[in-house]
Amino acid sequence: MPELPEVETVVRTLELLIPDRRIEHVEVRVPKMIQMDAGEFCRRLEGQHFRRFSRRGKYLIFQMDDVYFIAHMRMEGKFYVQRPEEPLSKHIHVIFDLDDGTQLRYHDTRKFGTMELMELNGDLRHFHELGPEPFDDEFNPDYCRAFLKKRRVPIKQVLLDQSFVAGIGNIYANEICFALRIDPRKRCDQLTKAQITALPEITRQILSLAIEAGGSSIRSYTSSLGVTGRFQLQIQVHGREGEACPLCGGPIKKIAVAQRGTYYCPHCQKKRGTGIEYDQNRDHRRDRQRKVDAEPVLTKSGVSGR
């Protein structure tokens, strides 16, 4: 599913593709995805301009002329900017006709995504229970220590808890645990001081690398808008069951933690381990090294690799 780096990539791409574009018409094909009256949703958005693009956790926030347009892509949601004559996939569920003749199309194979409107000066209720952003100063060792010290649940479960820190999902929770050399099943109240101290910075390092790479394009989630994420080339454990650990060469195993597929190295991530510092400059990929040819470039239809 799209996590913070993938959502941030959508924000940055749409900022380049549709700034100040006016919505001429809205067609909702699956009304259940609209968290309000679908007719009112369409009427309010028609004539509005896309003024600002941002996100909070995994939520996309489009600031229009006098309303916020809030979207959550859930498991498989994607936005496309396409010409009207391009074929419509059966999984396109909302279409926004724009004043330059293009369409912003929302694609979702599972129909789990949601959209709604909120007043500019209103109560953004969805965000009340979200924890700090990973890049906020509030997300620091003292905050982590206070939040984790009395919790007797696995650290992986808490990393997925949006009230702890906003935006982390399964891919990056697995990668953070590996970078910290923590068994994802280890209870929060058993983490060492060093592990808790390192957690915010390690999280920021991994998410920064993923954002720079345009997120991850993996089997369960591939970006849209012409963007092919490249962070999957740097992934250490997620989705690599049975492959060699990039540190010790032992097999990576898959287990379930908090009902989510969890990948880890039993040798490097021991429950009683103290963890080690993450070296972002070290190439741990060994036999699976791949070369990324170039940075993505903006094209007329979106962002793509050269």
Secondary structure by P-SEA (a helix, b strand, c coil): cccaaaaaaaaaaaaacccccccccccccccccccccaaaaaaaacccccccccccccbbbbbccccccccccccbbbbbbccccccccccccbbbbccccccbbbbbccccbbbbccccccccccccccccccccccccaaaaaaacccccccaaaaaacccccccccaaaaaaaaaaaccccccccccccaaaaaaaaaaaaaaaaaaaaacccccccccccccbbbcccccccccccccccccccccbbbbbbccccbbbbbcccccccccbbbbcccccccccccccccccccccccccccc
